[in-house]
Structure formats: C-alpha cells, structure tokens
C-alpha cells in the first residue's frame, strides 16, 4: 500500500477533486489552508505579499494504482502549468 499525496493551489480545488472522482477515486482525505514555498512555484503564504494557500489530497491505495494517479496529475499540470502541482507517495502500513 502507498499513501498518494498531491499538493496544489487551493483555487483549483474543484477541478482537482472532480478529476480524481471522474477517474473513480472517491475516497480521500483533504487538508486545507496549507502554506509553503517551492522551487518551481510562487510562495503561497496567505499574506499580502505572498497570497494564496495550498491544499493536499491524500489517498491510500495499492501500489499498482499509483501510475494511473500520476497520469491524472501530469494532465492537470499541463492544464495549469503555473499552479505548483506536486505529487508524492509514501510507504504505508495500517495498524488498526
């Protein structure tokens, strides 16, 4: 199992959520009001000089699903090249 995480600008939330739902991924956890700075995107710190915030969408999935999710992220990045999309996976172990 892997934890798949995609971080994106909050103004794209509806587009991102809909893209994953249309692909059949309807179970997720979403984190709101995140701030940060990256190498390839503008800082989103929720301030006057660095407006905006991020959101993260997390999904626990079998390893073989990850390539399909990455294709969705690549397509979305192409549609929104300046939004600062990033995708990560983490090894996951469920204890309870």
N, C-alpha and C positions, 0 to 999 in steps of 0.2 A: 504494500500500500504506500501511496505517496500523498502528501498534502500539496496541492497545487495552489499557488497564490499569484494573483495578478493585481498589480498596483496601477492606478490610473487616476487622471484628473476627475474630480467629483462632478464636473459639469457634463461628463459623458456617462454618468451612471445608468441612465435609462437605456442607452444604446448598448452598453456592455452587458447589462443584465439580460436584455432581450436577446442578444446574440447567443449567449450561453443557453438560455431557456429554449430558443428555437432549435438549437442543436441537441436538445434533450436533457440538458443538465439543469435540473430544477432544485437540487439540494445543495445549499451553500451557506456559508456564514459570511456576513459582510461587516467590515469595520469602517466607521465613519470618522470624518473630521481629523484626518491624519495630516501632518505637516512634514516637510523634508526638503532636502536638496539633493540633486543628482548631477551626474556629469553631462547628460545629454538633454536635460530639460531645465526650464527655469525653476527657481526655488518657489515652492508653494508653502508659505509660512502663515497664511491667514492675516497678513499685516498690510498696511497701506502700500509699503514699498515692495512687498512680495505677496501679492494677493493670491487667493485660491487655496484649495486644500485637495487632498487625495482621498481615495477610498481604496480598500482592498477587498477582494472577493476570494474566499478560500473554499476549496472542495477536497474532500477525502475520497480518493479513487484508486482503483487498481492501476499498477504501473502501465499496463497496455493502453490506458485511456489518455495518457499524457501527450503523445504525438498529435492526437486529434485536437486536444485543447490548445496546443501550441499553434496549430494551423489557424484556429479561430483568432488567437492573439495576433499572429502575423497579418491576417487580413485586416483586423481592426487597426493595427499600427499603420498599415498602408493607407487606410481611410483617414487617419488622424495622425500624421507624422510628427506634429509638434506637441502632442499631448503627454509624452513621457511615459508610455506604457512599459511596464517591466513584468516579466513572469519568472517565477521561481518554483522549484519543487523541493520538498523536504521529506526525508525518510520518516515514516510514521509508524508508530506502534500504539495500538489501542490496549489500554489496561483494564478498563471497566466497561 
